[in-house]
Every structure is written in C-alpha cells, then in structure tokens.
Amino acid sequence: MLSTPVAGGQTFLELFLQAGGFAFAILAILVMFSLLSWTIIFRKWMTFRRIDRQNRAFATFFRRNPRLSEVNAACELYSGSPLPGIFSAGYQELNTQVKAMRLPASAQPVLTDRNLVGIQRSLQRASAAELSVLEKSMSWLATTASVTPFIGLLGTVIGIINSFIGLGFERMASIQAVAPGIAEALVATAAGLFAAIPAVIAYNQFVCRLRVIATEMDDFSMEFMNLVERSFS
C-alpha cells in the first residue's frame, strides 16, 4: 500500500513525508491510533487464545476432582483463566460461612439459604471483576473505530481547501495544478480508514468473545453452586 503510486508517480509514503504541517500532524495522529490499536488487537488475541485453552483445562480439572481444597491449591496453575479467580472467591466465602458456624470438627456443616446467597454474591462479584479486566483497552478500539475516519476526513477537507486556495492564485487553472494537492489530501482519508477498519473488525470479534467468556463464567458459577448445595445441604 505504501509503495502504490497515487499521484504523479508518488507513493503514499512519499506523500506522507512531503505533507505540510497540518496534514503531517493529522497523519501522525492516525499512525499513532493505528499502532496502538494493532498492539491491543495482538495482545487481546493472545489473551483470548490462552483463556480458551486454560478455561477448558480448569473446568475439566474441577469436574474430575471432588475435593475443593485440592482444586483451590491448583488455581495458580491456571492463572491465565478467569475461572480460578471465581472459584477462589466462592471457596473463600464457603470457608468463611463454615467457620462462622463454629461446629465441632467431626460435624457436617449444613448451609442455609442465606449462606448460599452469600456464596452466590461472591461468585457474581468475582465474575464482574474478571470481566472488567478482560474489557480493559476495549474502549480504545471503539474510539479508534469511530474517531479516525473523521480525523482523516478533517485532514482531507483542509487539504482540499488549501489546494483550491492555491489554485485561485494561478493564472491558468488545470487538473494538473490541483491534482497533487487533492491526492495529498485524500491520503488522510485513506489513512483514517486504514486505522478504523481493523479496529472495527477486532472490536466486534472481541465483544462476541467476551460474551462467550461471560457465559462460561456464569455456567461455572452455577456448577460451583450446584456442587456446594449437594455437599452442604
């Protein structure tokens, strides 16, 4: 793309380097947006890929191990998944509820509805906290997707205005006189779209993935509650 001729044999890169002060500032801003958004896209893609793998591994380990204490001890092995954080929150609240009963060591604790509600709230708080971490930097992708086309359009409009102002001082108006300036101005729109399109695609994909992860966390929370109710009711 940067080596594609656009006007008088010039490439996008040459137009970028030859741009005036305002146009150069616009293009620099768009490049910054693009670089940051691509960094976020790559990091989010790696994060979601790791979560997919470790979610399955932790859920399998949880279902195969009947002892909650052993599952809690293994949570650090699955630090890339949000499920261990949810489990730890529920397990700690469960221990707090059992200790508050002050039962003999040999007695089997029985949880009331009030106890179960407290555990469920802990799971919900942990799920919300984990989801907030995963949503970090998503707003930057949304901002890039919505703002960069307008920034590019601003650079284009100002560039075209300057081209026509310069054309007004020429004795002989011709397309050859105005074409390079218009081409330079249109580069800003192209740069804005180049920054916005990947951000839109990535944002939509990541939002869908976050919904899937949120559903997985809700399913795990219900599975944890079912296990607690079977074991302590």
N, C-alpha and C positions, 0 to 999 in steps of 0.2 A: 504493500500500500504506500509506504513512504517513498518508494522508488518509482511510482507510477507518474508519468508526465501528465500535468494538468493544464498548463498554460505556457505557450512559447517554449515547450520542451523542459520546463521546470518541474521538479518533483515537489511532493508535499513537504519534504524535509527542507528543500531549498526555499520554498515559500515561507516556512516557519522561521528559518534563520534570517530571512530578509524582511520579516514583518516589522511594521512600525511599533512604536512604544505601546500604544493601547492594544493593538492586535496581539503583540507578543505577550502582554500581561494576560489577556484572555486565554491564549493558547497554553501559557504556563499553568494557569489555574486548572484548565481542563486536563492537562497532563497529570497534575497532582491528584485530581479526583480519580482519574483512571488508574494510576499506580496504586493508590490506597485501596480502591475497590477491588482490584485484582489481588492484592495482598490478602484482603479479607476473604475473598472468594476461595483462594487456595487454602487458607487456614481453616475456614468453615468446612470445606470439602474433606480435609483430612480429619477434622474433629468428628464429623458425622460418620465418616467411614469407620473410625475407631469405636464410636458409640455402637454402631450396628454390630460389630464383632463382639464387643465386650458385654453388651446387653444380653445377647443370646447365651454367652458363656456363663454369666452370673445367674440368669434365670434358670439355666439347666442345673447349675450347682445348687441353687436354692431348693429346687424341687427334689433333688436326689438326696439332700442332707436333711434329716429330720431334726437335728439339734441346732437351735437358733444360735447358741453360743459359738459353735464352730463356724457357722455362716458369718457371724459378726467378726470373728477373728480373721476371716479370709477376705474381708471387704477391701483391704488395701491392695490386694492383687488385681482388683478390677476398678482402679481409680479413674479410668477413662470413661466409665459408665455412670449415669446419674442414679441408677438403681441402688447401688450400695449406700449412697447418701440417704436415700429414702428408707432403706432397711435399717440403717443405724439410728435414724430418728425414731422410727417405730419401736425398735428394740430397746432403746434407752428409756422411752416413755413406758414401755411394758415393765421394765425392771423397776422404774420409779413407782408405778402403780402397785406392783407386788410387794416392794419393800414397805410401802405405806400401810399395808395390811398388818404388818408385824405378826406374821404367823409363825408357828414352830417350824423348824427345818424340815420335819417329816410331813407336814401338812401340804395338801394340794391346793394352791390358790384358785379361787373362783372369781372371775371378773364380772362385775355388774355392767349394766348398760352404760352407766356413767363412765366407768373405766374404759369401755370400748370406744365411747365417743371421744375421750381424751386421746387415745391412741390414734384414732382416725384423724383428728385435727393435727396431730404431729406429722402424720404422713402427708396431709394436704399442704402444711407449711413447708415441709421439705421438698415436695414436688414443685411448689411455686418458686422456691429458691433455686432449685436446679434449672428450671425453665428460664428464669431470669438470667442466669449465667450463659445459657445457650443462646439467648436472644441478644447478647451483647454484640455491638457493632452492626446489627441488622439495620438500625436506623441510618447508618452511613450509606449502606447500599440503596435504601429507599431515597435518601437525599440525592445521591448521585444520579439515580434513575430519573428523578423528577426535575432536578435543577440544571444539570449540564446541557440539555438541549436548549434551554432558554439562555444560558450563558453563551453558548455558541451562536445562537440567533442574534444576541446583542452584538457580538463581535462582527457578525455578517452585516447587520444593519448599519453600524457605524462605519464599517469599511466601504459599503456601497455609497453611503452619504459622502464620504471623503472622495471617492472616485468621481462622483458626479460634480462635486465642487471643483475638483481639479480639471474636469472636462470643460467646465464653464470658462476657464481661462485660456482654453485652446482656440485658435482661430478656425481650425478645421476639425470638426467632430467626426470621429470614426470609431468603428468597433475595435480596431487595433489599439486605439488610445485608451479605451476604458476596460477592455477585456482583462488585462493583467491585474488591475486593481480589484475587479469583481471576483476573479478567480482567487485572489488572496483573501478576499472577504469570505468567500464560500468555504474556505478551508476551516474556518472557525465552526461553521455548522457541521461539517463532516467530523471534526474532532469532538464536538459535543455529542453527536450520535454514536461515535465510536466508544465514548466513555459510558453513554447511557444504556445502550443495548445489552452488553454483557451484565450490567448491574441489574437490569430488569429481569433478565432470564434467571440469574443466580438468586435474586431475592424471591421470586416466585417459587423456585425449586426448594429453597431453604425453608420458606414458610410451610410448604407442604410437608417437608421432612420434620419440622418442629411439631406439626400436628400429629404425625405418626408417633414421634417420641413421647409427646404428651399422653397419647392414648396408651402407649406401652407402660408409662409410669402409673397411670390410673389403673390399668389391669394388674400391675404388680402390687399396688396398694390394696386392691380388693383381694388378691390372692393372699397377701400377708394377713389381712384381717380375717379371712376365712380360716387360715391356719391357727391364728390366735383364738378364735371362737371355738374351734374344735378342741384345742388343747387346754383351755382355761375356762370352759363353761360347764 
